[in-house]
Amino acid sequence: MLKKLALSIGLSVAALSAFANSTDPIVKSVELKDGTTVHVFKDGKMAMEGVYGAITSMPSGHVMEAKNGEKLVMNGNETARLSMSLRSQYLN
């Protein structure tokens, strides 16, 4: 029984680490005037992280303003993708 439990835990850890490495890296992060951060992936899709680090939803097409005054248009709403990307950074 104990051997089966140890084996299942070992396989689970190996599977999770392989899955975590398969996420797309964040190419660019832009801080907005309101303190939130927009992360841009390789394919141009975006996801938003709130002021306190929580992943927040932003409708596609919404216009945002960066701290430097640059205007950004939200492309996609990749909340799950950002979650996996941030988790993989913490695991590695």
ROKOLNU-920997 format. One record per residue: residue in one letter; x negated, y negated, z negated of N, C-alpha, C in turn; residue number from 1. Coordinates in steps of 0.001 Angstrom, whole numbers, plus 500000, padded with zeros to 6 digits. Layout:
A | X | Y | Z | X | Y | Z | X | Y | Z | NUM
...
This chain:
M | 499171 | 501195 | 500000 | 500000 | 500000 | 500000 | 499128 | 498744 | 500000 | 1
L | 498115 | 498744 | 499157 | 497232 | 497587 | 499058 | 496414 | 497409 | 500335 | 2
K | 496041 | 498519 | 500954 | 495281 | 498457 | 502211 | 496137 | 497845 | 503328 | 3
K | 497407 | 498230 | 503370 | 498311 | 497690 | 504388 | 498510 | 496186 | 504194 | 4
L | 498624 | 495762 | 502953 | 498798 | 494343 | 502656 | 497551 | 493553 | 503064 | 5
A | 496386 | 494064 | 502727 | 495131 | 493398 | 503088 | 494973 | 493330 | 504604 | 6
L | 495326 | 494396 | 505297 | 495242 | 494433 | 506746 | 496199 | 493425 | 507383 | 7
S | 497414 | 493347 | 506876 | 498385 | 492402 | 507449 | 497967 | 490957 | 507193 | 8
I | 497398 | 490677 | 506031 | 496913 | 489318 | 505746 | 495753 | 488971 | 506663 | 9
G | 494836 | 489898 | 506857 | 493687 | 489668 | 507740 | 494115 | 489415 | 509173 | 10
L | 495062 | 490183 | 509670 | 495553 | 489991 | 511030 | 496313 | 488672 | 511173 | 11
S | 497042 | 488313 | 510142 | 497776 | 487043 | 510179 | 496823 | 485853 | 510246 | 12
V | 495767 | 485900 | 509467 | 494789 | 484802 | 509476 | 494111 | 484706 | 510843 | 13
A | 493763 | 485842 | 511416 | 493131 | 485847 | 512738 | 494090 | 485301 | 513798 | 14
A | 495347 | 485675 | 513725 | 496330 | 485194 | 514704 | 496565 | 483697 | 514556 | 15
L | 496644 | 483202 | 513333 | 496865 | 481773 | 513113 | 495679 | 480942 | 513584 | 16
S | 494478 | 481421 | 513356 | 493319 | 480643 | 513798 | 493229 | 480620 | 515322 | 17
A | 493602 | 481694 | 515978 | 493599 | 481720 | 517441 | 494677 | 480790 | 517985 | 18
F | 495823 | 480754 | 517337 | 496905 | 479882 | 517772 | 496550 | 478416 | 517540 | 19
A | 495887 | 478119 | 516442 | 495522 | 476738 | 516129 | 494524 | 476182 | 517139 | 20
N | 493652 | 477009 | 517659 | 492666 | 476544 | 518627 | 493258 | 476341 | 520016 | 21
S | 494460 | 476828 | 520253 | 495061 | 476712 | 521572 | 495787 | 475387 | 521782 | 22
T | 495866 | 474546 | 520763 | 496571 | 473276 | 520917 | 495729 | 472285 | 521706 | 23
D | 496408 | 471390 | 522397 | 495719 | 470362 | 523171 | 495138 | 469313 | 522231 | 24
P | 493918 | 468895 | 522484 | 493338 | 467863 | 521623 | 493935 | 466491 | 521915 | 25
I | 493880 | 465657 | 520913 | 494330 | 464275 | 521060 | 493208 | 463505 | 521730 | 26
V | 493517 | 462852 | 522840 | 492519 | 462113 | 523597 | 492302 | 460723 | 523001 | 27
K | 493389 | 460083 | 522576 | 493315 | 458702 | 522121 | 494373 | 458465 | 521055 | 28
S | 494035 | 457680 | 520048 | 494987 | 457271 | 519023 | 495014 | 455758 | 518970 | 29
V | 496218 | 455195 | 519009 | 496381 | 453737 | 519038 | 497200 | 453323 | 517827 | 30
E | 496652 | 452410 | 517023 | 497378 | 451901 | 515868 | 498274 | 450746 | 516312 | 31
L | 499519 | 450794 | 515881 | 500495 | 449772 | 516253 | 500573 | 448682 | 515190 | 32
K | 501238 | 447569 | 515536 | 501349 | 446435 | 514622 | 502075 | 446786 | 513334 | 33
D | 503027 | 447701 | 513403 | 503784 | 448067 | 512208 | 503074 | 449093 | 511329 | 34
G | 501861 | 449493 | 511702 | 501077 | 450423 | 510888 | 501167 | 451868 | 511325 | 35
T | 502083 | 452185 | 512222 | 502179 | 453549 | 512723 | 501082 | 453799 | 513753 | 36
T | 500880 | 455062 | 514086 | 499848 | 455438 | 515048 | 500467 | 456278 | 516147 | 37
V | 500127 | 455967 | 517390 | 500569 | 456755 | 518538 | 499378 | 457565 | 519020 | 38
H | 499564 | 458877 | 519130 | 498522 | 459769 | 519614 | 498842 | 460160 | 521050 | 39
V | 497842 | 460111 | 521921 | 498009 | 460433 | 523332 | 497249 | 461724 | 523638 | 40
F | 497935 | 462685 | 524267 | 497330 | 463959 | 524636 | 496728 | 463881 | 526041 | 41
K | 496020 | 464944 | 526448 | 495356 | 465000 | 527758 | 496294 | 464698 | 528916 | 42
D | 497496 | 465227 | 528866 | 498434 | 465073 | 529979 | 499217 | 463763 | 529938 | 43
G | 498899 | 462871 | 528997 | 499561 | 461579 | 528919 | 500781 | 461545 | 528017 | 44
K | 501219 | 462689 | 527543 | 502354 | 462729 | 526620 | 501924 | 462151 | 525280 | 45
M | 502876 | 461624 | 524518 | 502571 | 460935 | 523270 | 503380 | 461476 | 522099 | 46
A | 502859 | 461207 | 520908 | 503558 | 461529 | 519667 | 503215 | 460457 | 518650 | 47
M | 504097 | 460237 | 517690 | 503912 | 459155 | 516726 | 503751 | 459684 | 515310 | 48
E | 502825 | 459066 | 514594 | 502583 | 459374 | 513185 | 502924 | 458132 | 512384 | 49
G | 503719 | 458295 | 511346 | 504158 | 457167 | 510542 | 503060 | 456570 | 509683 | 50
V | 503403 | 455530 | 508954 | 502453 | 454807 | 508115 | 501832 | 455723 | 507064 | 51
Y | 502618 | 456631 | 506507 | 502144 | 457503 | 505433 | 501726 | 458887 | 505927 | 52
G | 501570 | 459051 | 507235 | 501087 | 460313 | 507788 | 502168 | 461278 | 508230 | 53
A | 503428 | 460937 | 508042 | 504510 | 461817 | 508472 | 504713 | 461674 | 509982 | 54
I | 504985 | 462769 | 510641 | 505232 | 462742 | 512080 | 506656 | 462245 | 512290 | 55
T | 506789 | 461199 | 513095 | 508096 | 460594 | 513316 | 508496 | 460698 | 514782 | 56
S | 509784 | 460650 | 515005 | 510321 | 460744 | 516355 | 510469 | 459353 | 516954 | 57
M | 510149 | 459252 | 518248 | 510298 | 457994 | 518980 | 510857 | 458352 | 520350 | 58
P | 511959 | 457746 | 520763 | 512534 | 458089 | 522064 | 511599 | 457733 | 523217 | 59
S | 511578 | 458577 | 524219 | 510760 | 458333 | 525403 | 511243 | 457068 | 526102 | 60
G | 510296 | 456231 | 526531 | 510634 | 454985 | 527191 | 510631 | 453772 | 526276 | 61
H | 510512 | 453989 | 524978 | 510497 | 452886 | 524015 | 509187 | 452101 | 524159 | 62
V | 509275 | 450767 | 524166 | 508097 | 449909 | 524296 | 507573 | 449572 | 522904 | 63
M | 506254 | 449777 | 522708 | 505606 | 449512 | 521422 | 504473 | 448527 | 521640 | 64
E | 504063 | 447843 | 520562 | 502970 | 446882 | 520670 | 501833 | 447296 | 519744 | 65
A | 500637 | 447429 | 520315 | 499445 | 447801 | 519559 | 498943 | 446605 | 518763 | 66
K | 498050 | 446877 | 517816 | 497494 | 445794 | 517006 | 496776 | 444749 | 517850 | 67
N | 496178 | 445175 | 518962 | 495446 | 444240 | 519822 | 496364 | 443505 | 520800 | 68
G | 497684 | 443735 | 520721 | 498643 | 443042 | 521579 | 499027 | 443816 | 522831 | 69
E | 498360 | 444924 | 523097 | 498660 | 445741 | 524273 | 500039 | 446384 | 524130 | 70
K | 500794 | 446405 | 525223 | 502116 | 447037 | 525231 | 501970 | 448485 | 525698 | 71
L | 502629 | 449401 | 525000 | 502631 | 450823 | 525348 | 504064 | 451283 | 525534 | 72
V | 504281 | 452150 | 526498 | 505594 | 452746 | 526706 | 505495 | 454209 | 526304 | 73
M | 506368 | 454621 | 525396 | 506350 | 455996 | 524898 | 506635 | 456958 | 526041 | 74
N | 505773 | 457953 | 526184 | 505903 | 458978 | 527222 | 506039 | 460318 | 526523 | 75
G | 507235 | 460845 | 526471 | 507475 | 462110 | 525776 | 507734 | 461861 | 524299 | 76
N | 507982 | 462918 | 523587 | 508196 | 462867 | 522140 | 507684 | 464180 | 521572 | 77
E | 506386 | 464340 | 521562 | 505728 | 465609 | 521276 | 505481 | 465809 | 519784 | 78
T | 506538 | 465831 | 518985 | 506386 | 465951 | 517538 | 505808 | 467297 | 517129 | 79
A | 506287 | 468381 | 517708 | 505778 | 469715 | 517354 | 504326 | 469868 | 517789 | 80
R | 504003 | 469343 | 518934 | 502633 | 469420 | 519450 | 501668 | 468652 | 518552 | 81
L | 502085 | 467480 | 518067 | 501251 | 466710 | 517154 | 501083 | 467453 | 515842 | 82
S | 502142 | 468058 | 515365 | 502074 | 468820 | 514125 | 501036 | 469934 | 514232 | 83
M | 501068 | 470681 | 515328 | 500102 | 471768 | 515519 | 498683 | 471231 | 515678 | 84
S | 498523 | 470126 | 516361 | 497211 | 469538 | 516573 | 496614 | 469055 | 515247 | 85
L | 497408 | 468390 | 514430 | 496924 | 467908 | 513140 | 496614 | 469066 | 512209 | 86
R | 497436 | 470102 | 512233 | 497165 | 471285 | 511393 | 495874 | 471969 | 511810 | 87
S | 495625 | 472048 | 513103 | 494396 | 472695 | 513557 | 493164 | 471893 | 513145 | 88
Q | 493297 | 470569 | 513055 | 492175 | 469746 | 512598 | 491879 | 470024 | 511134 | 89
Y | 492933 | 470250 | 510325 | 492735 | 470524 | 508913 | 492201 | 471932 | 508680 | 90
L | 492548 | 472877 | 509566 | 492086 | 474250 | 509405 | 490628 | 474406 | 509808 | 91
N | 490158 | 473594 | 510733 | 488773 | 473735 | 511212 | 487818 | 472910 | 510423 | 92
